[in-house]
Amino acid sequence: MSIQWNGVMPAVTTKFTNEDTLDLVNFELNINAQLAAGVNGIILGGTLGEASTLTADEKRMLIKKTVEIVKGKVPVIINIAEQSTTGAIAAVRLAEEYGANGLMLLPPMRYKADARETVTYFKKIAKSTSLPIMIYNNPVDYGIEVTLDMFEELMDCENIQAVKESSRDISNVSRMKTRFGDRFKILCGVDTLALESLLMGADGWVAGLVCAFPLETVTIYKLAKAGKTQEAVAIYRWFLPLLELDINTKLVQNIKLAEVATGIGTENVREPRLPLVGEERAKVLAIIEKALKNRPIIN
């Protein structure tokens, strides 16, 4: 399956039962809500998906279940976040075997690779597969910036097709477009900068709060791309307090609470994460409750 790398692509949460096993019932409920809203892809195993806590068998189950649910309507993309090149290539092979349609690829984990090492890492992984790849550029959280010069070196890898741009520098959208045209599709990876990035020419949005509010997220994207800026801004301003729950160390717990509030998830997380309690929980719930009271009506 070819991937267009545009529109809204949810970085979905992984659902767990009270017994800490995969909750595929609530997982399917959420995926179907995403599809009904018109998302353009499903991304598994990212930070929101609690990937670092998942076993290889659980990742297999999630990919296969998602492929079964979406029935080819949208691509299924798995995040690759490994410590070694050989480990990453092995993870890619498993993703292919399980039926994933594409990859979201982080630089090496834990070791802070330099530019030469990072480019070599990306190239070796790209050459090991025919699956389309989106590079995840998030120097704020992961400590390695994928610069424009590095993307220049990656141009000969035809299956490296897109970037999840999470540098927090909106001008990177213009820099990428000016230097590379449409060679690399650009998807904003920071919820609180999404509309601004789309208006500057980003092709899509890898979203977090979409997990709880799929219709609102997709509507903002469609309005922005249709040139209906004021309509998009109105919804986005309502959405912003919720979107800020994504730029927080407790983003998983925050977004899972929002999923509970909208009826398409549970707040079960996998330890060492724990559900929110006390004042922290009350503050997040107050943000969610206020938003629900003022939720825009979208036809």
Buried (B, 14 or more C-beta within 10 A) or exposed (E): EEBBBBBBBBBBBBBBEEEEEBBBEBBBBBBEBBBEBBBBBBBBBBBBBBBEBBEEEBBBBBBBBBBEBBEEEBBBBBBBBBEEBEBBBBBBEBBBEBBBBBBBBBBBBEEEBEBEBBBBBBBBBBEBBEBBBBBBBBBEEBEBBBBBEBBEBBEEBEBBBBBBBBBBBBEBBEEBBEEBEEBBBBBBBBBBBBBBBBBBEBBBBBBBBBBBBBBBBBBBBBBBBEEEBEBBBBBBEBBBBBBBBBBEEBBBBBBBBBBBBBEBBBBBBBEEBEEBEEEEBEEBBEBBEEBEEEBEEEE
